[in-house]
Amino acid sequence: MFVHLIVIGWLYVVVMMAVAEATASNGTVLGAIITFLLYGLAPVALVVYLLGAPGRRRAVKERELAAQEAARRAAAEKSGLPDAGGEPPTDTVAPVRKEP
């Protein structure tokens, strides 16, 4: 929330700088656009991207944990059934016993 206030304040200052550049007697609209892009949007985009990194990292971890939990639940559901893996038994020859 605090970052949003900083971003809005900085963009306000940069817009005022661009307006001053455009309306100055020796200023140009192109200079105002370049001022807005280089002093405003580029630094703000960089700061917002860098400050959003922990949130993105946390979201990735949450997705990975949810996927692991779903796989664990699916494996638990399958393991309760006999021969749920769909693979043949490993011992294909019946064990030999002595007759009593």
FIVOGU-106608 format. One line per field, with one value per residue (C-alpha): residue in one letter; y, z, x. Coordinates in nm, 2 decimals, decimal comma. Example, Ala and Ser with C-alpha at 12.3 -4.5 7.8 and 13.67 -1.06 7.14 Angstrom:
// residues 2
code = c(A S) $
c2 = c(-0,45 -0,11) $
c3 = c(0,78 0,71) $
c1 = c(1,23 1,37) $
//
This chain:
// residues 100
code = c(M F V H L I V I G W L Y V V V M M A V A E A T A S N G T V L G A I I T F L L Y G L A P V A L V V Y L L G A P G R R R A V K E R E L A A Q E A A R R A A A E K S G L P D A G G E P P T D T V A P V R K E P) $
c2 = c(0,00 0,23 0,16 0,27 0,62 0,66 0,56 0,80 1,08 1,03 1,00 1,33 1,50 1,37 1,47 1,82 1,82 1,71 1,98 2,24 2,11 2,12 2,47 2,64 2,89 2,69 2,34 2,09 1,82 1,56 1,67 1,64 1,28 1,18 1,34 1,14 0,82 0,84 1,01 0,86 0,53 0,36 0,41 0,34 0,02 -0,10 -0,03 -0,19 -0,50 -0,53 -0,48 -0,73 -1,01 -1,15 -1,17 -1,35 -1,59 -1,66 -1,73 -1,98 -2,16 -2,18 -2,33 -2,58 -2,68 -2,71 -2,93 -3,15 -3,19 -3,27 -3,54 -3,68 -3,70 -3,87 -4,12 -4,19 -4,25 -4,49 -4,68 -4,78 -5,00 -5,34 -5,33 -4,97 -4,91 -5,11 -5,29 -5,67 -5,83 -5,87 -6,25 -6,42 -6,78 -6,92 -7,02 -7,39 -7,55 -7,89 -8,10 -8,18) $
c3 = c(0,00 0,09 -0,24 -0,43 -0,26 -0,36 -0,72 -0,75 -0,59 -0,81 -1,13 -1,03 -1,00 -1,33 -1,50 -1,37 -1,49 -1,84 -1,85 -1,75 -2,03 -2,29 -2,19 -2,15 -2,41 -2,53 -2,44 -2,68 -2,66 -2,76 -2,46 -2,24 -2,36 -2,31 -1,97 -1,87 -2,01 -1,87 -1,53 -1,48 -1,63 -1,65 -1,29 -1,16 -1,36 -1,23 -0,87 -0,89 -1,06 -0,79 -0,50 -0,64 -0,66 -0,31 -0,38 -0,71 -0,53 -0,26 -0,53 -0,71 -0,38 -0,30 -0,65 -0,61 -0,26 -0,40 -0,69 -0,45 -0,22 -0,51 -0,63 -0,27 -0,25 -0,59 -0,49 -0,16 -0,34 -0,58 -0,32 -0,13 -0,42 -0,49 -0,79 -0,86 -1,04 -1,34 -1,36 -1,36 -1,04 -1,01 -0,93 -1,23 -1,12 -0,83 -0,53 -0,50 -0,17 -0,03 0,01 0,37) $
c1 = c(0,00 0,28 0,45 0,14 0,16 0,52 0,45 0,16 0,35 0,66 0,44 0,27 0,60 0,72 0,40 0,44 0,80 0,68 0,41 0,67 0,90 0,62 0,49 0,83 0,92 1,22 1,08 0,92 0,66 0,92 1,13 0,83 0,76 1,13 1,12 0,81 0,95 1,30 1,23 0,89 0,79 1,12 1,23 0,88 0,85 1,19 1,11 0,76 0,92 1,19 0,96 0,71 0,98 0,91 0,54 0,60 0,85 0,59 0,32 0,55 0,62 0,25 0,18 0,45 0,32 -0,03 0,09 0,29 -0,01 -0,24 0,01 0,03 -0,35 -0,37 -0,10 -0,28 -0,61 -0,44 -0,25 -0,56 -0,67 -0,52 -0,28 -0,38 -0,05 -0,16 0,18 0,21 0,33 0,70 0,70 0,54 0,63 0,43 0,65 0,72 0,61 0,67 0,36 0,28) $
//
